[in-house]
Amino acid sequence: MSKVIAIDSSGLFFPAVFNWERQIIKQQETNSDMFIMSPIQVYFSSLVSCLKKIGVDDDTKVIIALEGKSWRKKHYAPYKAQREGDRKKHKTINWDKCFKELNDFHDMLNMTTDWHFIREWDSECDDILSVACRYFKDDKVVIVSGDSDLKMLAYYDNVSFFNIYKKCKGSRGMYELISNPLKILADKAKKGDVSDNIIPSINDTEEDFELRYLLVNLLKLPVEIEESIINEFKKIKEKKQCLEQMPFTKMVDRFLTIYDKKYKITEEYCFNLEQKRIQRKKKDKGEKNGK
């Protein structure tokens, strides 16, 4: 069984931008001359950090899911309608510049690495990752994201979820055991998702519930969307690396660490670590309550 690592590019890039913003504000407030990595540098660092922990072999496919315009807006106009206003609140961030730099960076990686960049213009990253689980059903698929929506994809036996926020061995990124993925879908269909502006009303009807179920269900997409994304996957061809065209030698050196097995962690290690953390919290809570 080969391995497919499917990465939520938006899920990694936006935290990188917000991290940069926090440091810029802190720099301004303290009048410091501290060095601050650009959002693209942080994004690349996150990509490499995740990949070297997961482990990349010669037959591993690395797929970077890119954003398009969501088909969901055609069914529900308020879908993520608040996002543009939320972004405007971040006065320090030039979003047009950030998105251009991200697109340029992806173009460079597409030319120099053997990674595959997939975009379907009516779909979000989540949709591409969703279809990847079914299209590569005979492969081990690792979903790389911090988005809780995507945890429902652990419903498939061939899918693992690598959480970019959980810490392991001194850095963020580790496998997370998803015990009841169908409950995630059920809860979102029932309660909606505030972050996506999907909010049940007090006069909720059965039709409202069915619409929410359509919007949040990553286990079954509209047929035309599924087929369009599959067509993008069918275009994948074997690529050769051209690392000499990367702009910096240090970037090449950093990239090559994804093949170094000393950084690799296993699902079993992560699950055991999480259990130890749970037990430690229970013990600490018991000791605190016993005082």
C-alpha positions in Angstrom: 0.0 0.0 0.0 1.5 3.3 -1.1 1.1 6.5 0.8 -0.7 9.7 -0.2 -0.1 12.8 1.9 -2.9 15.3 1.2 -2.3 18.8 2.6 -4.8 21.5 3.4 -2.9 24.5 2.0 -5.3 27.1 3.5 -5.2 25.3 6.8 -1.4 25.8 7.0 -1.1 29.2 5.3 -3.6 31.2 7.3 -2.0 30.3 10.7 1.3 31.4 9.2 -0.1 34.8 8.2 -1.7 35.3 11.6 1.5 34.3 13.4 3.4 36.9 11.3 0.8 39.5 12.2 1.1 38.8 15.9 4.9 39.2 15.8 4.7 42.4 13.7 2.3 43.9 16.3 4.6 42.8 19.1 7.6 44.3 17.4 5.8 47.6 16.9 4.6 47.7 20.5 8.0 46.9 22.0 10.1 48.9 19.4 12.1 45.7 18.9 14.4 44.8 16.0 13.6 41.1 16.3 13.8 39.0 13.1 10.4 38.0 11.8 9.9 35.2 9.3 7.6 36.0 6.4 4.3 34.1 6.1 5.7 32.2 3.2 8.8 31.2 5.2 6.6 30.0 8.1 4.3 28.2 5.6 7.2 26.3 4.0 8.6 25.5 7.4 5.2 24.0 8.4 5.0 22.0 5.3 8.5 20.5 5.8 7.9 19.9 9.5 4.7 17.9 8.8 6.2 15.9 5.9 9.3 14.9 7.8 7.3 13.7 10.7 4.9 11.7 8.5 7.8 10.4 6.4 8.1 10.6 2.6 9.2 7.6 0.6 10.1 7.3 -3.1 6.6 6.2 -4.0 4.8 8.7 -1.7 2.4 11.1 -3.5 2.3 14.6 -1.9 -0.8 16.5 -2.9 -1.3 20.1 -2.0 -5.0 21.1 -2.1 -5.7 24.6 -3.3 -8.7 26.8 -2.8 -11.3 27.7 -5.3 -14.7 29.3 -5.0 -17.1 27.1 -3.0 -20.1 25.4 -4.7 -21.8 25.8 -1.4 -22.6 29.5 -2.0 -24.9 28.5 -4.8 -27.0 26.6 -2.3 -26.6 28.9 0.7 -25.6 32.5 0.0 -24.6 33.3 3.7 -21.9 30.6 3.5 -18.7 32.1 4.9 -20.1 35.6 4.1 -18.5 37.0 7.2 -14.9 36.0 6.2 -14.2 39.1 4.1 -15.2 41.4 6.9 -13.2 39.4 9.4 -10.1 39.7 7.2 -10.5 43.5 6.9 -10.2 43.7 10.7 -6.6 42.6 10.3 -5.2 46.0 9.3 -1.6 44.9 9.4 -2.1 42.3 6.7 -2.1 43.1 3.0 -4.2 40.1 1.9 -3.8 40.7 -1.9 0.0 40.6 -1.4 -0.2 37.5 0.8 -2.3 35.6 -1.7 -0.1 36.6 -4.7 3.0 35.5 -2.8 1.3 32.2 -1.9 0.4 31.6 -5.6 3.9 32.5 -6.8 5.4 30.2 -4.1 3.1 27.3 -5.2 4.2 27.9 -8.8 7.8 27.7 -7.8 7.2 24.5 -5.8 5.3 23.0 -8.6 8.2 23.5 -11.0 10.9 22.3 -8.6 9.4 19.5 -6.6 7.5 16.3 -7.4 4.5 17.5 -5.4 1.1 17.7 -7.1 -1.0 20.9 -6.8 -4.7 20.3 -7.2 -7.4 23.0 -7.7 -11.0 22.7 -8.8 -12.4 26.2 -9.2 -15.8 25.5 -7.7 -14.3 23.6 -4.7 -12.5 24.3 -1.4 -9.5 22.5 -0.1 -11.8 20.4 2.1 -13.5 19.0 -1.0 -10.3 18.1 -2.7 -9.1 16.3 0.4 -12.5 14.6 0.7 -12.3 13.2 -2.8 -8.7 12.1 -2.3 -9.8 9.7 0.4 -12.1 7.9 -2.1 -10.0 8.3 -5.2 -6.9 6.8 -3.6 -9.0 4.2 -1.7 -6.3 1.5 -2.2 -3.6 3.7 -0.7 -2.9 5.0 2.8 -4.1 8.6 2.8 -2.8 11.1 5.5 -4.9 14.3 5.8 -2.7 17.2 7.0 -4.7 20.0 8.6 -6.0 21.6 11.8 -9.6 21.8 10.5 -12.0 19.9 12.7 -14.3 19.4 9.7 -11.8 17.1 8.0 -11.7 14.8 11.0 -14.9 13.1 9.7 -12.8 11.7 6.8 -11.2 9.3 9.4 -14.4 7.3 8.7 -12.5 5.7 5.9 -10.3 2.8 6.9 -7.5 4.0 4.7 -7.4 7.6 6.2 -5.4 9.1 9.0 -5.6 12.6 10.4 -2.4 14.5 11.1 -3.3 17.5 13.3 -1.0 20.5 12.7 -1.8 22.0 16.1 -1.1 19.2 18.5 2.5 19.1 19.8 4.8 16.1 19.6 8.6 16.0 20.2 9.0 19.7 20.6 7.1 20.9 17.6 3.5 21.1 16.3 2.1 18.2 14.3 1.1 14.7 15.2 -1.4 12.0 14.3 -4.7 12.3 16.1 -7.0 9.3 16.8 -10.5 10.1 15.8 -12.8 7.8 17.7 -16.2 8.7 16.2 -15.9 10.5 12.9 -19.6 10.1 12.1 -20.5 12.1 15.2 -18.6 15.0 13.9 -20.8 15.0 10.8 -23.9 14.5 12.8 -23.1 17.4 15.2 -22.3 19.8 12.4 -25.5 18.9 10.6 -27.5 19.5 13.7 -25.7 22.4 15.3 -24.2 24.1 12.2 -20.8 25.7 12.1 -20.4 29.3 13.3 -17.0 29.6 11.6 -18.7 28.9 8.2 -21.7 31.1 9.0 -24.0 28.0 9.0 -26.3 28.8 12.0 -29.6 27.0 12.8 -32.6 29.2 13.4 -35.2 28.9 16.1 -37.7 28.1 13.3 -35.5 25.3 11.9 -37.3 22.9 9.5 -36.4 19.5 8.1 -35.4 21.2 4.8 -33.0 23.5 6.8 -31.4 20.4 8.4 -31.1 18.7 5.0 -29.4 21.8 3.6 -26.9 21.9 6.4 -26.2 18.2 6.0 -25.5 18.8 2.3 -23.1 21.7 3.2 -21.1 20.0 5.9 -21.0 16.4 4.6 -17.5 15.6 3.2 -18.3 11.9 2.9 -20.6 12.6 -0.1 -20.2 15.6 -2.4 -22.5 16.6 -5.2 -21.9 14.3 -8.1 -20.7 17.0 -10.5 -18.2 18.3 -7.9 -16.9 14.8 -7.2 -16.5 14.1 -10.9 -14.8 17.4 -11.6 -12.2 16.8 -8.8 -11.7 13.3 -9.9 -10.8 14.6 -13.4 -8.1 16.8 -11.8 -6.7 13.7 -10.0 -6.6 11.8 -13.3 -4.3 14.5 -14.7 -1.6 13.6 -12.2 1.5 12.4 -13.9 4.9 11.3 -12.5 7.1 14.3 -11.9 10.9 14.7 -11.6 12.4 17.1 -9.0 14.4 20.1 -10.2 15.7 21.2 -6.8 18.6 23.1 -8.4 16.0 25.6 -9.5 15.0 26.4 -6.0 16.0 30.0 -5.1 18.1 29.1 -2.0 20.5 26.3 -1.1 19.2 26.3 2.5 15.7 25.8 1.1 16.9 22.7 -0.8 18.7 21.4 2.4 15.5 21.9 4.4 13.4 20.2 1.7 15.5 17.1 1.7 14.9 16.5 5.4 11.4 15.2 4.5 13.2 11.9 3.5 15.2 11.6 6.7 13.7 8.7 8.7 15.1 10.0 12.0 12.3 12.6 12.1 9.5 10.1 11.4 6.8 9.4 14.0 4.2 6.7 13.9 0.5 6.7 14.6 1.0 4.2 17.4 3.5 6.5 19.1 1.2 9.5 18.8 -1.9 7.6 20.1 0.1 6.3 23.1 1.4 9.7 23.8 -2.1 11.2 23.7 -3.3 8.5 26.1 -0.5 9.3 28.5 -1.5 13.0 28.3 -5.1 12.1 29.1 -4.1 10.0 32.1 -1.8 12.7 33.4 -4.5 15.3 33.2 -6.9 13.0 35.0 -4.3 12.4 37.7 -3.5 16.1 38.1 -7.2 16.9 38.3 -7.7 14.2 40.9 -4.8 15.4 43.0 -6.1 19.0 42.7 -9.6 18.0 43.8 -8.2 16.0 46.6 -6.5 19.0 48.2 
